[in-house]
Amino acid sequence: MTFDLSNYLTERRRLIEAELDRLLPAADEPPDTIHKSMRYSVLAPGKRLRPTLTLAAAETVGGSAETVLPTACALECIHVFSLIHDDLPCMDDDDYRRGLLTNHKVYGEAMALLAGDALMVFAFELIASNAAAAPPDRVLETIRLVARATGTCGMVGGQVVDMLSEGLEIDAETLRTMHSHKTGALLTVSILAGALLAGGAPEQCDALRSYGEHVGLAFQIADDILDVTGDEELIGKPVGSDVKQDKATYVKLFGLAESHARAQEEAARGIACLDGFGARADALRAIARYVVERRA
């Protein structure tokens, strides 16, 4: 039978968004302005891909999605923190995100900066709370892995390379490294966290880590393509910003056709990493295909 990815993503998105709404500080909780700012960006429409991957990875190793839900929500908070900061005038200076005005356009630059900071810290509080459903040593290792994937060895480091590469001609290996850190690291740790907390064996976690590395790169290559070919209404933000800022992208280095081929190749490599999991990994297989075929 063909896996119904659309239904799976819809169900998972509803579960994640309901839990985010429950976990986030209430909009009227003092100091209310920052809580409103946090909720504005986190609860804006989104794919919820990273937390969905956390849930799917837990199920792939035979665990329960519900047991890793706090950590799944934490990873979405980290992702949103990065988006809020990326949109600031000192970074990409974007006016729209997910079809809405960016956080700093609504709440001002200072509050947006603080909302991003608060979401990053809140995320680690959520991961720590997973100790009620997972062994403490696995929770501690998850905290370490997420911190590394978020900092200079991961997302932040990739963003630094991205900024320093604007207007420069960089080689393919530097571009791959930049994307693997900027986007791939958080996607990979989202998968690894779900597997680890759900009791995945070392060999299972290794296979899922490799899957995440390939699919994370495929996702970023697809993003590079969508910045050129995407529909602004579907994407929820202006297209062409990479070209405008002269960013280093796969499309700039290889062109559209070769970039698409490379994204497909990375997705296929990711799917091959799931050979030992059987039908339990069908959601991850479908997500790998979706990553390169999506229109937003």
C-alpha positions as CSV (number, residue, x, y, z in Angstrom):
1,M,0.0,0.0,0.0
2,T,1.1,3.6,-0.7
3,F,1.9,5.5,2.4
4,D,-0.5,8.4,2.9
5,L,1.9,11.2,3.7
6,S,-0.6,14.0,3.4
7,N,-2.8,12.5,6.1
8,Y,0.3,11.7,8.3
9,L,1.6,15.3,8.0
10,T,-1.8,16.7,8.8
11,E,-2.3,14.6,11.9
12,R,1.2,15.2,13.2
13,R,0.9,19.0,12.5
14,R,-2.3,19.1,14.6
15,L,-0.7,17.2,17.4
16,I,2.4,19.4,17.5
17,E,0.5,22.7,17.2
18,A,-1.9,21.7,20.0
19,E,1.1,20.8,22.2
20,L,3.0,24.0,21.3
21,D,-0.1,26.1,22.2
22,R,-0.3,24.3,25.5
23,L,3.4,24.5,26.4
24,L,4.1,28.1,25.4
25,P,3.6,30.8,28.1
26,A,0.1,32.3,27.8
27,A,-0.2,35.5,25.9
28,D,-1.4,37.3,29.0
29,E,1.3,36.0,31.3
30,P,3.7,38.8,32.4
31,P,5.7,40.1,30.8
32,D,3.0,39.6,28.2
33,T,4.6,41.4,25.3
34,I,7.4,38.9,24.8
35,H,5.1,36.0,25.3
36,K,2.8,37.4,22.6
37,S,5.9,37.8,20.4
38,M,7.0,34.2,21.0
39,R,3.5,32.8,20.3
40,Y,3.1,35.0,17.2
41,S,6.0,33.3,15.4
42,V,5.8,29.8,16.8
43,L,2.0,29.4,16.1
44,A,2.2,31.0,12.6
45,P,1.3,28.5,9.9
46,G,4.2,26.1,9.2
47,K,5.2,22.7,7.9
48,R,6.4,21.5,11.4
49,L,8.8,19.3,9.5
50,R,11.5,19.0,12.3
51,P,9.2,18.0,15.1
52,T,7.4,15.6,12.7
53,L,10.7,14.0,11.9
54,T,11.3,13.6,15.7
55,L,8.0,11.7,16.1
56,A,8.6,9.6,12.9
57,A,12.1,8.6,14.1
58,A,10.7,7.5,17.5
59,E,8.1,5.4,15.7
60,T,10.8,4.0,13.3
61,V,12.7,2.4,16.3
62,G,9.5,1.1,17.8
63,G,8.8,3.9,20.3
64,S,5.8,6.1,20.9
65,A,5.5,9.5,19.3
66,E,3.8,10.9,22.4
67,T,6.9,10.1,24.6
68,V,9.1,12.4,22.6
69,L,6.5,15.2,22.0
70,P,8.1,17.7,24.3
71,T,11.4,17.4,22.6
72,A,9.7,17.6,19.2
73,C,8.2,20.9,20.2
74,A,11.6,22.1,21.5
75,L,13.1,21.5,18.1
76,E,10.4,23.6,16.5
77,C,11.1,26.4,19.0
78,I,14.8,26.3,18.0
79,H,13.9,26.4,14.4
80,V,11.6,29.4,14.9
81,F,14.2,31.2,17.0
82,S,16.5,30.9,14.0
83,L,13.9,32.3,11.6
84,I,13.1,35.3,13.8
85,H,16.8,36.1,14.0
86,D,17.4,35.4,10.3
87,D,14.6,37.9,9.4
88,L,16.1,40.8,11.4
89,P,17.5,43.8,9.5
90,C,21.0,43.0,10.6
91,M,20.7,39.6,8.9
92,D,18.4,39.0,5.9
93,D,16.1,41.9,6.5
94,D,12.9,40.2,5.5
95,D,9.4,41.6,5.9
96,Y,7.4,38.4,5.5
97,R,7.6,34.9,6.9
98,R,5.0,32.1,6.5
99,G,2.7,34.6,4.8
100,L,2.7,37.0,7.8
101,L,4.7,40.0,8.7
102,T,8.0,39.0,10.3
103,N,8.3,39.3,14.1
104,H,10.3,42.5,14.1
105,K,7.8,44.2,11.9
106,V,5.1,43.6,14.4
107,Y,6.9,43.8,17.8
108,G,10.1,45.7,16.9
109,E,13.7,44.6,16.6
110,A,14.6,44.5,20.3
111,M,11.5,42.4,21.2
112,A,12.1,40.0,18.2
113,L,15.7,39.5,19.3
114,L,14.6,38.7,22.9
115,A,11.8,36.4,21.6
116,G,14.3,34.4,19.7
117,D,16.6,34.2,22.7
118,A,13.7,33.1,24.9
119,L,12.6,30.4,22.5
120,M,16.1,28.9,22.4
121,V,16.3,28.7,26.2
122,F,12.7,27.5,26.5
123,A,13.6,24.7,24.1
124,F,16.1,23.2,26.5
125,E,13.6,23.4,29.3
126,L,11.3,21.3,27.2
127,I,13.9,18.7,26.4
128,A,14.8,18.4,30.0
129,S,11.2,17.8,30.8
130,N,11.3,14.7,28.7
131,A,13.1,13.0,31.6
132,A,9.6,11.9,32.8
133,A,9.3,9.6,29.8
134,A,12.9,8.7,28.9
135,P,16.0,7.6,30.9
136,P,18.0,10.6,32.2
137,D,21.2,9.6,30.4
138,R,19.4,9.7,27.0
139,V,17.8,13.0,27.9
140,L,21.3,14.4,28.8
141,E,22.8,13.1,25.6
142,T,19.9,14.7,23.6
143,I,20.6,18.0,25.2
144,R,24.2,17.8,24.3
145,L,23.5,16.8,20.7
146,V,20.8,19.6,20.2
147,A,23.2,22.2,21.7
148,R,25.9,21.2,19.3
149,A,23.6,21.2,16.3
150,T,22.4,24.6,17.2
151,G,25.7,26.4,17.9
152,T,28.9,27.1,16.0
153,C,29.3,23.4,15.0
154,G,25.9,23.5,13.5
155,M,23.2,26.0,12.6
156,V,24.9,29.2,13.9
157,G,28.2,28.2,12.3
158,G,26.5,27.5,9.0
159,Q,24.8,30.9,9.1
160,V,28.2,32.6,9.7
161,V,29.6,30.9,6.6
162,D,26.5,31.9,4.6
163,M,26.9,35.5,5.6
164,L,30.6,35.6,4.9
165,S,30.1,33.9,1.5
166,E,27.8,36.6,0.1
167,G,29.2,37.9,-3.1
168,L,32.0,35.4,-3.2
169,E,32.7,32.4,-5.4
170,I,32.9,29.3,-3.2
171,D,33.6,25.7,-4.2
172,A,31.2,22.8,-4.0
173,E,32.7,21.4,-0.8
174,T,32.4,24.7,1.1
175,L,28.8,25.0,-0.1
176,R,27.9,21.5,1.0
177,T,29.5,22.1,4.4
178,M,27.6,25.4,4.8
179,H,24.3,23.8,4.0
180,S,25.0,20.7,6.1
181,H,25.6,23.0,9.1
182,K,23.0,25.7,8.5
183,T,20.0,23.5,7.7
184,G,21.1,19.8,7.9
185,A,22.4,19.9,11.5
186,L,19.0,20.7,13.0
187,L,17.1,18.4,10.7
188,T,19.5,15.6,11.6
189,V,19.4,16.1,15.3
190,S,15.6,16.2,15.1
191,I,15.6,12.7,13.8
192,L,18.4,11.5,16.1
193,A,16.7,12.9,19.2
194,G,13.5,11.0,18.5
195,A,15.4,7.8,18.0
196,L,17.6,8.2,21.0
197,L,14.8,9.1,23.4
198,A,12.6,6.3,22.1
199,G,15.3,3.7,22.9
200,G,16.9,3.2,19.5
201,A,19.9,0.9,19.4
202,P,23.3,2.5,18.5
203,E,23.2,1.0,15.0
204,Q,19.7,2.3,14.5
205,C,20.7,5.8,15.6
206,D,23.7,5.7,13.3
207,A,21.5,4.8,10.3
208,L,19.0,7.5,11.1
209,R,21.8,10.1,11.6
210,S,23.0,9.3,8.0
211,Y,19.4,9.5,6.7
212,G,19.1,12.9,8.3
213,E,22.4,14.2,6.9
214,H,21.3,13.3,3.3
215,V,17.8,14.5,3.6
216,G,18.9,17.7,5.4
217,L,21.1,18.6,2.4
218,A,18.4,17.6,0.0
219,F,16.0,20.0,1.8
220,Q,18.4,22.9,1.6
221,I,19.1,22.3,-2.1
222,A,15.4,22.3,-2.7
223,D,15.1,25.6,-0.8
224,D,17.8,27.1,-3.1
225,I,15.7,26.0,-6.1
226,L,12.4,27.3,-4.6
227,D,14.0,30.7,-4.1
228,V,14.3,30.9,-7.9
229,T,11.2,29.0,-9.1
230,G,8.8,29.1,-6.2
231,D,5.4,30.7,-5.8
232,E,5.4,33.5,-3.3
233,E,1.9,32.8,-2.1
234,L,2.8,29.2,-1.4
235,I,6.1,29.9,0.2
236,G,4.9,32.7,2.3
237,K,7.8,35.0,1.6
238,P,9.3,36.8,-1.4
239,V,11.3,34.7,-3.9
240,G,14.6,35.8,-5.3
241,S,16.2,37.0,-2.1
242,D,19.2,34.7,-2.5
243,V,19.9,36.3,-5.9
244,K,19.3,39.8,-4.5
245,Q,21.8,39.2,-1.7
246,D,24.2,37.3,-4.0
247,K,24.2,34.3,-1.6
248,A,26.1,31.1,-2.3
249,T,23.5,28.5,-3.4
250,Y,23.4,25.3,-5.4
251,V,21.5,27.0,-8.2
252,K,24.2,29.7,-8.4
253,L,27.0,27.1,-8.6
254,F,25.4,24.3,-10.6
255,G,22.2,25.7,-12.3
256,L,18.6,24.5,-11.8
257,A,18.9,21.1,-13.6
258,E,22.0,19.9,-11.8
259,S,20.7,21.2,-8.5
260,H,17.5,19.2,-8.9
261,A,19.5,16.1,-9.7
262,R,21.7,16.5,-6.7
263,A,18.6,17.0,-4.4
264,Q,17.1,13.8,-5.8
265,E,20.4,11.9,-5.3
266,E,20.7,13.0,-1.7
267,A,17.1,12.0,-1.0
268,A,17.7,8.6,-2.5
269,R,20.8,8.1,-0.4
270,G,18.8,9.0,2.7
271,I,16.1,6.4,1.8
272,A,18.8,3.8,1.3
273,C,19.8,4.3,4.9
274,L,16.4,3.0,6.0
275,D,16.7,-0.5,4.5
276,G,17.0,-2.2,7.9
277,F,13.8,-0.7,9.4
278,G,11.0,-2.2,7.2
279,A,7.6,-0.6,7.1
280,R,8.1,1.3,10.3
281,A,10.2,3.8,8.3
282,D,7.6,4.4,5.6
283,A,6.9,7.9,7.0
284,L,10.6,8.8,6.8
285,R,10.9,7.4,3.3
286,A,7.8,9.5,2.2
287,I,9.2,12.6,3.8
288,A,12.5,12.2,1.9
289,R,10.6,12.2,-1.3
290,Y,8.4,15.1,-0.2
291,V,11.4,17.2,0.7
292,V,12.6,17.4,-3.0
293,E,9.1,17.5,-4.6
294,R,7.5,20.1,-2.4
295,R,6.4,23.5,-3.8
296,A,6.7,25.4,-0.5
